[in-house]
Amino acid sequence: MMPTDKAMTATFKCPLKRLSCSPCPTLNDVILHSHAHVIPAIITDCHDIARKACYNTYHQYKKERCFLKKKFLFAVLALLVLAVCTSATVSYPIPGTGKAGAASKVYFIKSISPAALEKVYAALGRAPAGQDRVGVKVSTGEPPSSNYLRQDLIGSFVKSLKGTYIECDTAYGGQRSATAMHYQVAKDHGFEPIVLMDEKGDMSIPVKGGTRMKENIVGKAFPDYTFQVVLSHFKGHGMAGFGGALKNMSIGYGSGKNGKNLIHSGGGGKSWTRERPAFLEAMAEAAKSIVDYLGADNYIYINVMNHMSVDCDCNGTPAKPTCKDLGIAASLDPVALDKACLDLVWAAPDTKDLKQRIENRNGALTVYHAAEIGLGNLEYELIELK
């Protein structure tokens, strides 16, 4: 027995919960109003045709509606990404500043050895005075197998300066986030004598001319070293794209408790930001603050371009390097130094993976912003030593 219209209407409602149509629509009604009619519980053959037409049309409608919704959301997301990227992305090669003035000198040697390291240092023509306390800023390297600079390369150089290795604790959960453990890692890796600058706390120093940061928080012992050598391993980095002098000067000097988080947050708090431009520009500004505080004449910068993984030395199990070692570069200008190293990477034939990491992370922005705020020059003269 066929159910009444009332019974059928009560049992089957429109899937879109809009209008209620006749329980026994014609085929034309189904095609024209498939989103709004009810489906009978017991149907004849002719009604079966109508039911199938309705079912198929309704599901086609759902698919189209879902597609349009996804398309709209994707368009909104694309516009947001475009708004960020167009305002803060620096393509490579980095454009020059266009400012008049002499280019900075960058000395480069293809050999990587203790003698080569001494040679680029001597070319700089800047040395500590007799009364200076010399701090050599390095990364002690996360265990078990990061690519930190080894003692058989740098040890004799640091001893010749009567230098003390200086470093700060990390802000992530590795083996260098607690001072006691960090000292043990440093000893295991041959970094002696060493002082962790934030062992006894930290201090605030001003950031001049920045757009992201008003202050930088560094290890309390930072000003104890009146002549500082920023000795950096040049390589890739998971967040910054690459690590060279500027990263070593910023994240490297930031105290583990507060300073590193401040930079990672883009200068805005304790939580690490997902807004990459803010982080990259905060690094440049933090780097400038330590130079402004101690004085530009009290720094030299050396980048060692060996074991250039796409990963930083804060990664204890980095990806295997896929390019050859390039050499050692040095300058009195950290911006020119990092820019020259980027150019050397771009000119090398086997650095595809490293270039991709740098580009994907917008790493060139740090160098460009550092020049923009007056830390150094993008224009440089590369002087190759033999």
C-alpha positions, -999 to 999 in steps of 0.1 A, spaced: 0 0 0 13 34 -10 19 57 20 2 90 21 18 122 9 20 134 45 38 102 56 63 104 28 70 141 33 77 135 70 100 106 63 122 122 36 133 158 39 154 178 15 191 171 22 198 209 21 170 216 45 155 242 24 121 240 6 96 210 7 84 199 -27 58 174 -36 66 138 -25 60 126 -60 77 151 -83 79 148 -120 113 143 -137 113 179 -148 106 190 -112 136 169 -101 159 184 -126 148 220 -119 144 217 -82 166 188 -72 179 207 -41 145 211 -27 122 181 -31 115 151 -9 121 114 -20 92 90 -15 97 59 7 79 36 -16 81 44 -53 69 32 -86 92 28 -115 86 62 -128 93 76 -93 125 56 -92 137 75 -123 130 107 -105 147 96 -73 179 86 -91 179 119 -110 175 138 -78 202 118 -59 227 123 -87 219 159 -92 221 166 -55 255 150 -51 268 168 -81 256 200 -65 275 191 -33 307 184 -52 305 217 -70 297 236 -38 327 220 -20 350 227 -50 339 264 -50 344 267 -13 379 252 -15 387 275 -45 376 305 -26 396 296 5 427 289 -16 423 323 -33 421 341 1 452 322 13 471 330 -19 464 367 -15 476 366 21 508 349 12 513 373 -17 508 402 6 535 390 29 560 378 3 558 408 -19 567 431 10 595 410 25 609 386 0 644 392 -14 652 373 -45 687 361 -53 712 376 -63 706 403 -38 704 438 -54 729 464 -44 721 492 -21 728 518 -47 747 539 -21 779 556 -31 811 546 -12 840 522 -13 832 485 -15 841 464 15 870 440 11 864 402 15 895 380 15 890 344 2 912 313 0 902 280 -15 923 260 8 909 249 42 937 244 67 952 260 98 977 278 76 949 291 53 929 304 83 960 323 96 965 337 61 930 352 58 932 366 93 965 383 86 951 398 55 924 417 75 951 439 92 932 441 125 945 425 157 938 428 194 958 451 215 979 438 243 953 446 270 923 432 251 905 401 263 899 381 231 866 362 227 862 338 198 825 333 191 818 298 178 790 272 178 799 243 200 777 220 179 748 197 189 758 161 195 761 135 182 773 144 147 768 180 138 793 198 115 808 223 140 843 236 133 869 210 145 899 218 167 923 204 142 914 234 120 908 262 144 926 252 176 961 266 169 946 299 155 926 305 187 956 297 209 977 322 189 953 349 198 952 338 235 915 336 229 887 322 249 858 305 232 825 322 239 790 309 234 755 309 249 731 281 259 704 271 234 667 276 236 655 242 225 656 208 242 690 195 231 721 188 251 732 224 252 702 241 267 714 236 303 747 252 313 763 221 330 755 199 301 766 225 276 800 228 293 804 190 290 795 191 253 820 219 247 847 199 265 839 168 245 842 188 213 875 204 223 864 239 230 886 249 259 889 273 275 853 284 270 829 307 288 791 305 283 782 341 284 748 336 299 759 313 327 754 341 352 724 356 336 718 381 307 717 418 299 697 441 277 714 462 250 697 487 228 689 481 191 694 513 171 675 519 139 655 486 140 620 480 128 615 447 147 634 450 179 639 477 205 664 457 226 685 426 224 691 403 253 726 388 254 747 368 278 758 388 308 795 382 301 794 395 265 811 429 272 839 412 292 856 404 258 869 437 243 881 421 210 858 395 194 864 371 165 831 359 150 843 325 137 814 309 118 807 277 100 789 287 68 761 262 60 723 259 56 697 264 83 662 250 88 646 283 97 670 311 85 680 294 52 717 297 60 739 304 89 770 326 86 784 356 104 750 373 109 734 343 124 763 337 147 762 374 158 725 373 165 711 340 177 746 330 188 749 359 213 713 357 224 709 343 259 693 308 260 667 319 285 655 351 269 675 364 240 671 336 215 633 335 221 631 373 216 648 371 182 628 340 171 596 358 180 606 387 157 612 409 186 577 406 199 577 381 228 586 347 240 569 325 214 587 315 182 570 332 152 558 316 121 562 349 103 596 343 87 603 379 76 600 391 112 625 365 124 650 372 96 649 409 101 652 406 139 684 386 134 699 414 113 689 439 140 703 418 168 736 414 150 739 452 146 732 457 183 763 439 194 785 458 170 770 491 181 776 482 217 812 471 216 823 492 185 829 480 149 867 483 153 867 455 179 854 428 156 866 406 128 846 380 109 856 347 94 834 322 76 846 286 70 828 271 40 832 233 46 808 205 53 779 227 40 749 207 49 714 222 44 711 219 82 727 240 109 751 228 136 722 230 160 710 198 143 727 168 159 719 146 129 722 169 99 716 159 63 748 149 44 764 177 25 758 174 -13 784 200 -24 821 203 -22 839 226 3 846 260 -10 872 277 12 876 303 40 864 339 37 871 368 60 862 405 63 858 435 86 822 438 73 798 409 83 773 419 56 798 419 28 812 386 41 778 368 41 769 383 8 802 371 -8 797 336 6 762 335 -9 776 345 -42 803 318 -40 775 293 -33 755 305 -62 785 303 -85 794 267 -76 781 239 -98 770 214 -72 751 236 -46 716 230 -58 703 216 -25 719 244 -4 706 271 -28 671 256 -26 672 257 12 683 294 12 657 304 -13 629 285 3 635 301 36 640 336 21 675 336 37 688 366 16 664 389 35 687 389 66 716 401 46 696 427 27 680 441 59 714 442 77 727 464 49 695 485 50 699 494 86 735 502 82 754 472 96 775 468 64 777 469 26 763 446 -1 790 459 -24 823 441 -19 857 434 -35 866 397 -34 903 393 -30 915 358 -36 946 346 -17 969 318 -27 
